[in-house]
Amino acid sequence: MEDFEPVTIKMAKEQNLSLNPSKISGCCGRLMCCLGYEYENYNCYLKGLPKEGDKIKTKDGKGKVISVNALKQKVSVELEDGKIIELDYNKKQ
């Protein structure tokens, strides 16, 4: 590797990874280099998805986003009546 970019805990947090040091550290004892490479792609996958905590309208009613899976392009929403639904953003909403 000729160009080494710093890797931060923020990258792991934003990718919803466990912050357990043994799971995000490489054999060198530092944060895994791959977090930096994956971070840019992960942010691309997040584009167009609502954020956790956002209030959105669905065909089933209004609700609050409770989880976001960027790689699968899916969002879980808790509707006002307490029902939880999953929206697939691979398809047009």
N, C-alpha and C positions, 0 to 999 in steps of 0.2 A: 504494500500500500504506500503510495507516494503522498497522498493528501488525506490526512487524518483529521476529521472534524470532531470536536468535543461531543461527548455523549452525556446527557443529563437525566436526572431522575424525572424531570418534567416530561421527557419523551416517553418513559415507561408509564407514567400516570395517564397521559393523554391517550395512550394505546390500551388503557384499561388492563394493564398487566399487574400481576401480583407484585407487591413491592418487597417480597421476600428476597433478601440479598443473594441467597443461593440459587434462585431461579433467574435472576437478571444479571448475574456476574459471570464473566468468562473465566477460563483457567488462569488468567493473569491476576484475577482478584478485582478487576475493574469492571465497570458496566460493559455489557456486550456491545461490541462495535456494530452489530447488525441492527441495534435499536436506531441508530442514526440513519441507516439506509431505509429501514422500514417506515420511519417517521414521516418522511416526505410522501410516500405512497399512501400511508394511512390517512394523512390529511387530505389527499385527493379523494379517497373513498368517502370521507366525511362531507364533502361538498354536496349540497343539495339535500342533506339530511337535517331534520330538526335536532336540536340539542336536548339532552336530558333536562327535564324540568320545564321545557317549552309547553305551552298550551296550544293545541291544534284542533282543527275540525276534521272529522272523518265522516264517512258515509253512515256510520253508526252513531254519530253524535260528537259532542265536544269531549276532549280528554287531555290528560297530561302525559307527556313522554316520560316513561320510567326507566327505559334502557334503550341503548343504541348499539347495534352490531354493524360496524362500518364495513367489515369484510363481506358479510352476507347481505348488506344493504337492507337490513330489517330493523324496525323500530317497534318496541312494545309500548302500548298506550293504555293507561287506566282511564276508562270512561267515567263520566259523572256518576253513573249508577254502580260503580265499583267493578264492573266487568273489565277484564284485561284482554286486549286484542293485539295481534301482531300485524303490522303493515309491511308489505314488501315494496321497497322503493326501486326494485329492478323493473317493476311495471309502473306505468304512468298512474299517478294518483288522481 
